[in-house]
Amino acid sequence: MIRFLFKGLIRDRNRSLIPFIVTATGVMLTVVFHAWMTGVIGNSIEFNARFASGHVKIMTRAYSEYAGQSPNDLAILGTDTLTDLISSEIPEMEFAERIYFGGLIDVPDSRGETRAQGPALGIGIDMLSGGNTEAERMNIPSSLKSGGLPRNSNEALLSSEFADKLGIIPGDEFTLVGSSMYGELTMHNFILSGTVEFGTTALDRGTIIADINDVREALNMFDATGEILGFFRTGTYNDEEATLIVNRFNEKYSSPDDEFSLLMKRLAQQNNMGFLVEYSGKLKGILVSVFIVAMSLILWNAGLLGGLRRYGEFGMRLAIGEEKGHVYKTMLMESLIIGFFGSLAGVALGMVIALYLQNHGIDLGIMMKNASVMMPQVFRARITPETWYIGFVPGFLSTQLGTLLAGIGIYRRQTAQLFKELEA
Amino acid sequence: MGSGKFTALNGIDLTFGKGEFTGIIGPSGSGKTTLLNIIGTLDVPSEGSALILGQSVANLTPASSAALRKSKLGFIFQSYNLFQVHTVFENVEFPLLLQGIETAKRRQMVLDALEWVGLTDKIKSRPAQLSGGESQRVAIARAMVKRPAVVLADEPTANLDAANSHNILQTMEKLNRELQTTFLFATHDEKVISYVRRKIFLFDGKVARDEIIDKN
C-alpha cells in the first residue's frame, strides 16, 4: 500500500512537485530572511558597540547623566589599577578605556598663524601599547584613506573629509584646542599620520582619533578616562549575560549617594539600542509565527485545490472499501514526505544563499552615506544554530497543518456526496 | 429556494438474488443512482430498511460498511474513475492491497482479472493511453478482481460507442454466468437493457414495473 501511494506521489506532479516547491521556497525564504535579519541587526548592534557603547560601558554616575556631551570633568579616576581589577573580576569580557572629547583643530601656516580651523569630535583609544585591538575593533586599518596608523606618540588620524577641508595631508602638523578635565584651556600639537573614512556621516564629519595617552596629556587627564568599554570575548552581544554582569558590578561599585561612584550600563540601555536588542530577541518568534500562518494558508489552499482535484480518487478509494480515516491518514503521510523533503531542500538552498551573504555581504554604503546614525556600510547575513531549524520546523509543520485543514473538508463530506461530486 | 429535502425513492420493495443480471431502468431523476448508492452502502435510506448480504445498511458503522465494500461489492461508473497516475496493473491491484493479500497471490489474481477482460497486454499502460472501451474494461477488472458478490454499475456504457458497449456488456455477462456474480445496472441505455435478464423500471422514485426476461 505504501508503495502504491509513493508511486502516486512521485508520478503526480500536482501532488508532489508543486507542494514541494512551495514548501522549499517558503523554508528557503525563512532561512535567508532569518540569517539576513540576524546579520543586519547584529551588524548594527556590534557596529554601535564597537564605536560607542561597548557591550557594557562603565562611567561615573554623574558622567552617565550627561554622557551625550562627553563631560570629561566627571571622568573616572585611578584607571591605572581599576581596569586591571575589573578585567580580573569579569574575565568573560575585555575592557578598553576611551576618552571621547570635543575641541577645535587649528592648522597653522608657515608663520604659525591660523590657516584653517574646524570643530572636531575626538576619540582617544589605545593605539600604541602593542597590538591593534582597539584600532581593529573600530575597523580603522581598513578605513584608512591615506597615510597610516599612528606609530609614535603625538600622531593622530583625522577623518578624510575633515582633513581635506582643513587642507592638510599626512605629515602635516595641527593643534588640538580643547579643555582639560579641570576646565582649563589646553593646546596640544599632533602630526597627521593618516586619514580615515568610515562611510558614516556621524563619524566622517570631523573626527580626530589619537592614542589615549596622548589625549590624556592633551586634556590633562592623567590616570583618568571618560569611559571604560567592555566587550564579550565571544565577540557578540548577549543581553542576558550583560544584565547579570551589570547587576553584579553595580551592586559592588555603584552608590546613588556618590555621583563619582562607578556605574555600568549594558548596550541595550544606551543610545536607544534597547529596541534593536529586543527586536533581535523577538525576531525568531515573529518570523516563525508569520511563516506558519502564511505557509499554512498557502498549503491549506494548495491542499484544498489538490483535494478537489482528487475527489475522484478519494471517492473511488472509498467505494472500493478504503476507510475515510485511512484516506485521511494517507493524505497526511504524503504531506509528511513532502514536508520533510521540501523543508530539507529549502534549508539547504537557504543556507547556500545565507552563506554567500555571510561571506560577501551587500554593500549598502550609498544608502548609508547621509545616515546620521552609526550603521555599517556592508551588511552581512549571520548564520546561527537557529538558522538551521527556524525554517525546517515550521515548513514541516505547516505542510501538516495545511493538509489537516484541507483534509477535514474532504473527511467530513458524506461518501455519497463525494460520489456525486466525483460523477459531476 | 427549496426546502432542501427531496424524496428520491418512495415505497420501494425489491429483492435481488445471487447471480442476477438486472437493469434498474428509468429517466434521469427517477432514483436509480440513489438506489444503487443505498445498495452499495454509500448512502442510507431516511426511512425503511435495506438489507445487503444479510446486513442492514442503517446499522452498518462506517468501518463495517467499508469492510463490506472492500470484500463483497464492486463498482463500475460511466466515467471509469481509474487512478490516472497508476498503471492498469496497479489500478486492478488496488482492491487487493486494501485486503492485504500477499504479493504472489495478488499478482495472479490481477492477471486473471485482466485476462477476463482481455487486457493482459496493457498491464503497464496508464489510463491516458487507453481507449474508452479499454478503460471501462479495466474498471470491470478492478471491480471483479476481488470476486465480489455484487457489482453495481452506474451507466457503464454512457461514454462508449455501440461496439465497445456490446463488448463490455458481453464481458460482464460472461463473468456473471461464470462466477455467479450479481450485476445491478442503473441505466437507460437500450443496449444495456437488451442484455439484462430482469428489468426494474423506476419512475419518480417508485417501481413502475419489474420484469423477468427468460433468455433461455
Interface residues (C-beta under 8 A of the other chain):
Chain A: M1 F4 K7 G8 R11 D12 G312 E313 G315 M316 R317 L318 A319 I320 G321 E322 E323 K324 Q414 T415 A416 F419 L422 E423
Chain B: T33 N37 G40 L42 D43 P62 A63 A66 A67 L68 R69 K70 S71 L73 F75 F77 Q78 S79 N81 F83 Q84 V85 H86 E90 E93 F94 P95 L97 L98 Q99 R142 D154
